[in-house]
Structures are given as structure tokens and as C-alpha cells.
Amino acid sequence: SGFNSIGHMDTMLRGRHHIGHSKEGEEFIQNVFHVLSQIFTGKEKSNLAICWLQYEIAKVIQCLQAKKKKKLKAQGRKSKKLAKNFLKAPDNRNNLCLWKLYAYLEWLLGNTDDARKVFDTALCTAGTGGLKSAQLCSLSLLYAQLEVELLESIEGAVTSRAVHILTKLTENGPYVPYSGQVLPVNVLKARKTYEHALQDYLSKTLVSDQDQVNDTDQLVNVVGCYALFQYLTVGIDAAVLIYTQASEKLQASGSQKCENTGENFGILNFPTALEAVTLLHTNLLRFHMKISVYPLNPLREALTEALKRYPSNQSLWRSYIHIQRKSHSASKARRFFDSVTRSTNSLEPWLFAIQAEQMRKKLTEKVQRADVGEIHCTIPETGLTNRIVALFEHAVQSENGTHCPLLWRMYLNFMV
């Protein structure tokens, strides 16, 4: 192919095959991990284990997307063995982050019952920190989110496993695995607890500067848990209200910090929290649209607002492209891409603008090549190729684009 990829370059096709993890690149990365794990000790070693496991999960997700069942099986075996070895180490036995990743790995491999056992075990051994423990909140949030994705509709979700997990989190007592029902009185108590916790965190984040990063991380977890809880017990509007409340407060406190200190303190921590809250918000709207009838506009507005603020967030761009594919009018999206690329130096808007046009071109060609006699083509193809070339030209002339190998490879690939 003319080059070797270290890790993976999943944006390019080679014939019919996606370029995956090449053998040499994979060996190199594994060697780096092995060497580092012998050098590091204590906290650093645990953090390395978390990175390593995240990398393994990324490979599993890649196999799932490419629908390679054989490869997925082999990759799953390797990744699970690694995760179990990590958890056997005395330092990692109480590391909730590793337990969370291991449970998520089992879930991705389709072993839902095993994953639930791992989640339940982790929650039982995690102690009684409740909403004050960041790791416990993060673990419960992921568990509840995965459970919600299994729901076919929101009807009767009040007694679901997800509500049980989110209710137990507020009780500060030892965790009890789900037995098939959730008491209404516990749901009411949990709602009150969440409400107070959220108010506490929002007022605290405005006042103190200590433990800033921990506080903002924890705030995101609490907002995520509370919004998901409201979504399951009340409805989508109640969840959106919480996201809006939290976002407004974070925006206000971010700008206030800048005025008070004269530094860009808010820019350091708040946008990360605000970005994470926005991501939770848009993901929930997308999920809700998948399982029920809901207008597209709230999601489109939330995404455009967020992308103006965070033009380099890839997850948000993916969601944006996904919803734009559904509309036949490209002009709105094109104007938006144009305005964002003018106002930022980051390369992501260019790359995603190109990808959106290439998807449109693929769709048009598919329609035109369909073998069904006379076709009245609804989307004129003329100009799409020229538009993509023009986008590439502008992108490679930008300061960051000139130095981006991926962009040049995509350009060459397209011209070929």
C-alpha cells in the first residue's frame, strides 16, 4: 500500500478492506506497554493499566464496527486475559476504574450477564460513598447507561434495573443487586437526594478553587446520573431541564472566574465539564429519538451551539454528520461548516466537512447506479467532486492542515 500504519488509520479504505491495526504497529505498541509496566510503580502503574485496557477496548470496538466475528473472538480472549491479570494485582483490587473497564469489555463482547456480575461485584465492594465518591458515581452511570440502551421504550422504565442502580447510589448504604422491582418511595427519596447534591455541587464549583478538577468531574457524574434518573422516571423534558440548568450555571461561573481572576482559569477546567455535560445531553437526545418519536430540532440546536464552542470535539461532529445525513438539503450544514472553519484553527471541522460531502457523493452515486430502468435523480451530482477538491485545497492551505499527514493521504486517496 506504500506505507505502514502504526496503530490504525480507520478513516481510509484500501480496496474493500478498512486499514486496521497493522502487525508491526501493534507489536510496537504492545512492546511500549510491556516496557513501561516494568518501570512504573503504584499509582502510575494503575494509570498505565487503565490506558492499556482502554486501548484494548478500542480494538474490540473496531472489530465490532467492521463486523469481523472471528477476529472479535480472538481479540476478546486476549483483552479479557489482560484485564483479569490487571485485577489480580494487589494494588488494583479496589481500583473501580479497572473494574468498570473490565465490565464494559464483557458487555461489548456480548456477555451481558457476566458484565452485570462484574458491575454488581464492583458496586458491592466499593463501599458506601454514594454521591460523594467520584469513581462510584462514574461506575453507576456507565452501568445505568448500558442498561438503558437495552430498553425498547421508556414505558415502564421506572421499575428497570437502571433505575435500581441510580436509586441505590443515593442511599449511601451497601449495594444490593437488582431483584426485579423498585419501590416508589425509594424513587421519591432518590429524586430529593439528587436535587440537593446537584445544588451543592453547582454552588460549590462557583466558590472554591481547591480540587477544582475533581469537583468538576464529579459534577458531570452527578448531572449525568440525575438526568438519566429523571429521564427514566419522569421523561425526556425533565432530563433536558437538568442539562440546561447545569450548562447555564457552568457557563456563568466560567465567565465570572475570568473576570474575577483576570486569568483564563475558567478556560482550564469549566469547558471540560461543560463539554462533557453537552456530550451527555446530545447522546441522550439521540437515544431518545431512536426509541420514540421526537423532533430533530432540539438535537440540531444543541449540537450547533456545542460545536461553535468546541470545534475540535470529534464525538459531537460525528453526531452532527449523522443527523445531517437524514436531511436532503445540504446547504444548512455547508453554511455551518463554513462559519466554523472561518472562526477556528482546529482541523476537525475541515475533516468532517470533507467526510460529509464524501458520504453525500457516495449516496448520489448509489442512487444513479441502481439498476432499475429509468431513474429520476433527485440529487444532482454535478459539482460534488469539485466541492470536495475545493475543501481539500482550503484545508491543506490552513496552518494545521499543511502538517497533517492524514489530510494529505485522504486527498491523494480521493484524487486516485
C-alpha positions in Angstrom: 0.0 0.0 0.0 3.0 2.3 0.1 3.0 2.9 3.8 2.7 1.1 7.1 0.3 2.3 9.7 1.2 2.3 13.3 -1.9 1.7 15.4 -4.7 2.3 13.0 -6.0 4.7 10.3 -9.6 3.8 10.3 -10.7 6.7 8.0 -9.3 5.2 4.9 -10.3 2.3 2.7 -7.9 0.0 0.9 -9.9 -1.7 -1.7 -12.8 -3.2 0.2 -10.9 -3.5 3.4 -10.5 -1.0 6.1 -7.0 -0.4 7.1 -6.9 -1.9 10.6 -4.1 -2.4 13.1 -1.1 -3.4 11.2 1.0 -6.2 12.6 4.2 -4.2 13.1 2.4 -1.2 14.6 0.6 -3.5 17.0 3.8 -5.2 18.1 5.4 -1.8 18.7 2.5 -0.5 20.9 2.5 -3.8 22.9 6.2 -3.5 23.5 5.9 0.0 24.7 3.2 -1.0 27.2 5.3 -4.0 28.5 8.4 -1.9 28.9 6.6 0.8 30.8 4.7 -1.6 33.1 8.1 -2.8 34.4 9.3 0.7 35.1 6.2 2.2 36.7 5.0 1.5 40.3 2.0 2.4 42.4 -0.4 5.0 41.0 1.4 5.4 37.7 1.3 1.6 37.1 -2.5 1.6 37.7 -3.0 4.6 35.3 -1.0 2.7 32.7 -3.2 -0.4 33.2 -6.2 1.9 32.6 -4.7 3.3 29.4 -3.8 -0.2 28.2 -7.3 -1.6 28.8 -8.8 1.4 27.0 -6.6 0.7 24.0 -7.8 -3.0 24.1 -11.4 -1.8 24.2 -10.8 0.5 21.2 -9.7 -2.6 19.2 -12.7 -4.6 20.3 -15.0 -1.7 19.2 -13.1 -1.6 15.9 -13.8 -5.4 15.3 -17.5 -4.8 16.2 -17.8 -2.0 13.7 -16.1 -4.0 10.9 -18.4 -7.0 11.8 -15.4 -9.4 11.9 -16.7 -12.2 14.2 -13.6 -14.4 14.1 -11.2 -11.5 14.9 -13.6 -10.3 17.6 -13.5 -13.6 19.4 -9.7 -13.8 19.3 -9.3 -10.1 20.4 -11.9 -10.6 23.1 -10.0 -13.6 24.6 -6.7 -11.6 24.6 -8.3 -8.4 26.1 -10.2 -10.4 28.9 -7.0 -12.2 29.9 -5.1 -8.9 30.2 -8.0 -7.3 32.2 -8.1 -10.3 34.7 -4.3 -10.2 35.1 -4.5 -6.5 36.0 -7.3 -7.1 38.6 -5.3 -9.9 40.2 -2.5 -7.4 41.2 -2.9 -6.4 44.8 -2.7 -2.7 44.0 -5.6 -2.9 41.6 -8.1 -5.0 43.5 -10.0 -1.9 44.7 -9.5 0.2 41.6 -13.0 0.9 40.4 -11.8 2.4 37.1 -10.3 -1.0 36.1 -13.4 -2.9 37.3 -15.5 -0.5 35.2 -13.4 -1.1 32.1 -13.5 -4.9 32.6 -17.3 -4.9 32.9 -17.6 -2.7 29.8 -15.4 -5.1 27.9 -17.6 -8.0 28.8 -20.6 -6.0 27.8 -19.1 -5.2 24.4 -18.3 -8.8 23.8 -22.0 -9.6 24.3 -21.6 -11.3 27.7 -24.3 -9.2 29.3 -24.9 -11.5 32.3 -21.1 -11.7 33.1 -20.8 -8.0 32.7 -23.7 -7.5 35.2 -22.0 -9.8 37.7 -18.7 -7.8 37.4 -20.6 -4.4 37.8 -22.5 -5.8 40.8 -19.3 -7.2 42.4 -17.6 -3.8 41.9 -20.5 -1.9 43.4 -20.8 -4.3 46.4 -17.1 -3.9 47.2 -17.0 -0.1 46.5 -18.2 0.8 50.0 -20.8 3.4 50.8 -19.5 6.7 49.4 -22.7 7.4 47.5 -22.8 10.6 45.5 -19.6 11.8 47.2 -17.5 9.2 45.6 -16.5 10.1 42.0 -15.5 6.6 41.0 -18.6 5.1 42.3 -20.8 7.7 40.5 -18.9 7.1 37.3 -19.3 3.3 37.6 -23.0 3.5 38.3 -23.5 6.0 35.5 -21.9 3.7 32.9 -23.8 0.6 34.2 -27.1 2.5 34.1 -26.4 3.9 30.6 -25.7 0.4 29.2 -28.9 -0.9 30.8 -30.9 1.9 29.3 -29.6 1.1 25.9 -31.3 -2.3 26.2 -34.7 -0.8 26.7 -37.0 -0.8 23.8 -39.2 2.0 25.1 -39.4 4.3 28.1 -42.8 2.9 29.1 -42.5 1.1 32.4 -38.8 2.0 32.8 -39.5 3.1 36.4 -39.0 -0.5 37.6 -36.0 -1.2 35.4 -32.5 -2.2 36.5 -31.1 1.2 35.5 -33.5 3.0 38.0 -32.5 0.5 40.7 -28.8 1.3 40.2 -29.3 5.0 40.2 -31.6 4.8 43.3 -29.1 2.7 45.2 -26.4 5.2 44.5 -28.2 7.9 46.6 -28.8 5.7 49.6 -25.2 5.7 51.0 -25.7 2.1 52.1 -24.2 -1.2 50.8 -25.3 -2.0 47.2 -27.9 -4.8 46.8 -28.2 -6.4 43.3 -31.4 -5.9 41.4 -34.3 -8.2 42.4 -36.9 -7.2 39.8 -38.6 -4.3 41.4 -38.0 -0.7 42.6 -40.1 0.8 45.4 -41.9 4.1 44.5 -40.9 5.6 47.9 -37.2 4.9 47.2 -37.6 6.7 43.8 -39.0 9.8 45.6 -36.2 9.8 48.2 -33.6 9.4 45.4 -35.0 12.4 43.5 -34.7 14.7 46.6 -31.1 13.5 47.2 -30.1 14.1 43.6 -31.7 17.6 43.7 -29.8 18.6 46.8 -26.5 17.1 45.6 -26.7 19.0 42.3 -27.4 22.3 44.0 -24.5 21.7 46.4 -22.1 21.0 43.6 -23.2 23.9 41.5 -22.8 26.4 44.3 -19.5 24.8 45.4 -18.0 25.0 42.0 -18.7 28.7 41.9 -17.0 29.3 45.2 -13.9 27.2 45.9 -10.8 26.8 43.7 -9.3 23.8 45.5 -9.7 20.3 44.0 -11.2 22.1 41.0 -10.7 19.3 38.5 -12.1 16.6 40.9 -15.1 18.8 41.6 -15.9 19.4 38.0 -15.5 15.7 37.2 -17.8 14.8 40.0 -20.3 17.5 38.9 -20.5 15.9 35.5 -21.2 12.4 37.0 -23.9 13.8 39.3 -25.6 15.7 36.4 -25.4 12.5 34.2 -26.9 10.3 36.9 -29.6 12.7 37.9 -30.6 13.5 34.3 -30.8 9.8 33.4 -32.8 9.1 36.6 -35.3 11.9 35.6 -35.4 10.6 32.0 -36.5 7.1 33.2 -38.9 8.2 36.0 -40.4 11.4 34.5 -39.5 11.8 30.8 -37.1 13.5 28.3 -38.1 17.1 29.1 -37.2 16.7 32.8 -33.8 15.3 31.8 -33.2 18.2 29.3 -34.1 20.7 32.0 -31.3 19.4 34.2 -28.7 19.6 31.4 -29.8 23.1 30.6 -29.6 24.2 34.3 -26.1 22.8 34.7 -24.8 24.2 31.4 -26.1 27.7 32.2 -24.5 27.6 35.7 -21.2 26.4 34.3 -21.1 29.0 31.5 -21.9 31.7 34.0 -19.3 30.5 36.5 -16.7 30.1 33.7 -17.1 33.8 32.6 -17.2 35.0 36.2 -13.9 33.3 37.0 -12.3 35.0 34.0 -13.5 38.4 35.2 -12.5 37.9 38.9 -9.0 36.5 38.5 -8.1 38.2 35.3 -6.7 34.8 34.2 -8.2 32.2 31.9 -8.9 30.0 34.9 -12.4 29.1 33.7 -11.0 28.1 30.4 -8.8 25.4 32.0 -11.5 23.5 33.9 -15.0 24.6 33.2 -15.2 23.9 29.4 -14.1 20.4 30.1 -17.1 19.9 32.4 -19.4 21.9 30.1 -18.2 19.8 27.1 -18.9 16.6 29.0 -22.4 17.7 30.1 -23.1 18.8 26.5 -22.0 15.3 25.2 -24.3 13.6 27.7 -27.1 15.8 26.7 -26.8 15.2 22.9 -26.3 11.5 23.4 -29.5 11.2 25.4 -31.4 13.1 22.8 -30.1 10.8 20.0 -31.0 7.7 22.0 -34.5 9.1 22.7 -35.1 9.8 19.0 -34.1 6.2 18.3 -36.7 4.6 20.6 -39.5 7.1 20.2 -40.9 9.9 18.1 -39.2 13.2 18.9 -38.5 16.3 16.8 -35.0 16.7 15.4 -34.6 20.4 16.1 -33.6 20.3 19.8 -30.8 18.0 19.0 -29.7 20.0 16.0 -29.7 23.2 18.0 -27.8 21.6 20.9 -25.1 20.3 18.5 -24.6 23.5 16.6 -24.3 25.5 19.8 -21.8 23.0 21.3 -19.7 22.8 18.1 -19.3 26.6 17.9 -17.8 26.3 21.4 -15.9 23.1 20.9 -14.9 22.9 17.2 -12.4 20.0 17.9 -14.8 17.6 19.6 -15.0 14.6 17.3 -17.9 12.9 19.0 -20.1 16.0 18.6 -19.1 16.2 14.9 -20.0 12.5 14.4 -23.4 13.1 15.8 -23.8 16.2 13.7 -23.0 14.4 10.5 -25.2 11.5 11.5 -28.3 13.7 11.8 -27.4 15.8 8.7 -27.4 12.6 6.6 -31.1 12.4 7.2 -31.9 15.7 5.5 -31.8 16.2 1.7 -30.8 19.8 1.9 -27.1 20.2 2.3 -27.0 24.0 2.3 -27.6 24.5 6.0 -24.8 22.1 7.0 -22.5 23.6 4.4 -23.1 27.1 5.8 -22.5 25.9 9.3 -19.2 24.1 8.4 -18.1 27.3 6.6 -18.8 29.5 9.6 -16.9 27.2 12.0 -13.9 26.7 9.7 -13.6 30.5 9.5 -13.6 31.0 13.2 -11.2 28.3 14.4 -7.7 26.9 13.7 -8.6 23.3 14.6 -8.6 20.8 11.7 -11.6 18.7 12.8 -14.2 20.9 11.1 -12.4 20.6 7.7 -12.0 16.8 8.1 -15.7 16.3 9.0 -16.9 18.7 6.2 -14.9 16.6 3.7 -16.3 13.4 5.2 -19.9 14.7 5.0 -19.5 15.6 1.3 -17.9 12.3 0.5 -20.8 10.5 2.1 -23.2 12.6 0.1 -21.3 11.7 -3.1 -21.4 8.0 -2.2 -25.1 8.2 -1.7 -25.7 10.0 -5.0 -23.6 7.5 -7.0 -25.5 4.6 -5.3 -28.8 6.1 -6.5 -27.6 6.8 -10.0 -26.1 3.4 -10.5 -29.1 1.5 -9.2 -30.2 -0.9 -12.0 -33.9 -0.1 -12.1 -34.5 1.3 -15.6 -35.3 5.0 -15.9 -34.2 7.0 -12.8 -35.2 10.5 -11.9 -32.2 11.5 -9.9 -33.3 13.7 -7.0 -29.8 15.0 -6.0 -27.8 16.4 -8.9 -24.2 15.1 -8.7 -22.6 17.9 -10.7 -20.2 19.9 -8.5 -19.8 17.5 -5.6 -16.4 16.3 -6.8 -15.3 19.9 -7.4 -16.7 20.9 -4.0 -14.7 18.1 -2.2 -11.5 19.1 -4.1 -12.0 22.7 -3.1 -12.5 21.7 0.5 -9.2 19.7 0.4 -7.4 22.7 -1.2 -8.6 25.1 1.5 -7.9 22.6 4.3 -4.3 21.9 3.2 -3.6 25.6 3.0 -4.6 26.2 6.6 -1.8 26.3 9.1 -2.6 22.9 10.8 -3.7 21.3 7.6 -0.3 21.7 5.9 1.3 19.5 8.6 -1.4 16.8 8.8 -0.4 13.5 7.1 -3.9 12.1 7.4 -5.4 15.0 5.4 -2.8 14.7 2.6 -3.4 10.9 2.4 -7.2 11.4 2.2 -6.6 14.0 -0.5 -4.3 11.6 -2.5 -6.8 8.8 -1.9 -9.7 10.8 -3.2 -7.8 12.0 -6.3 -6.8 8.4 -7.2 
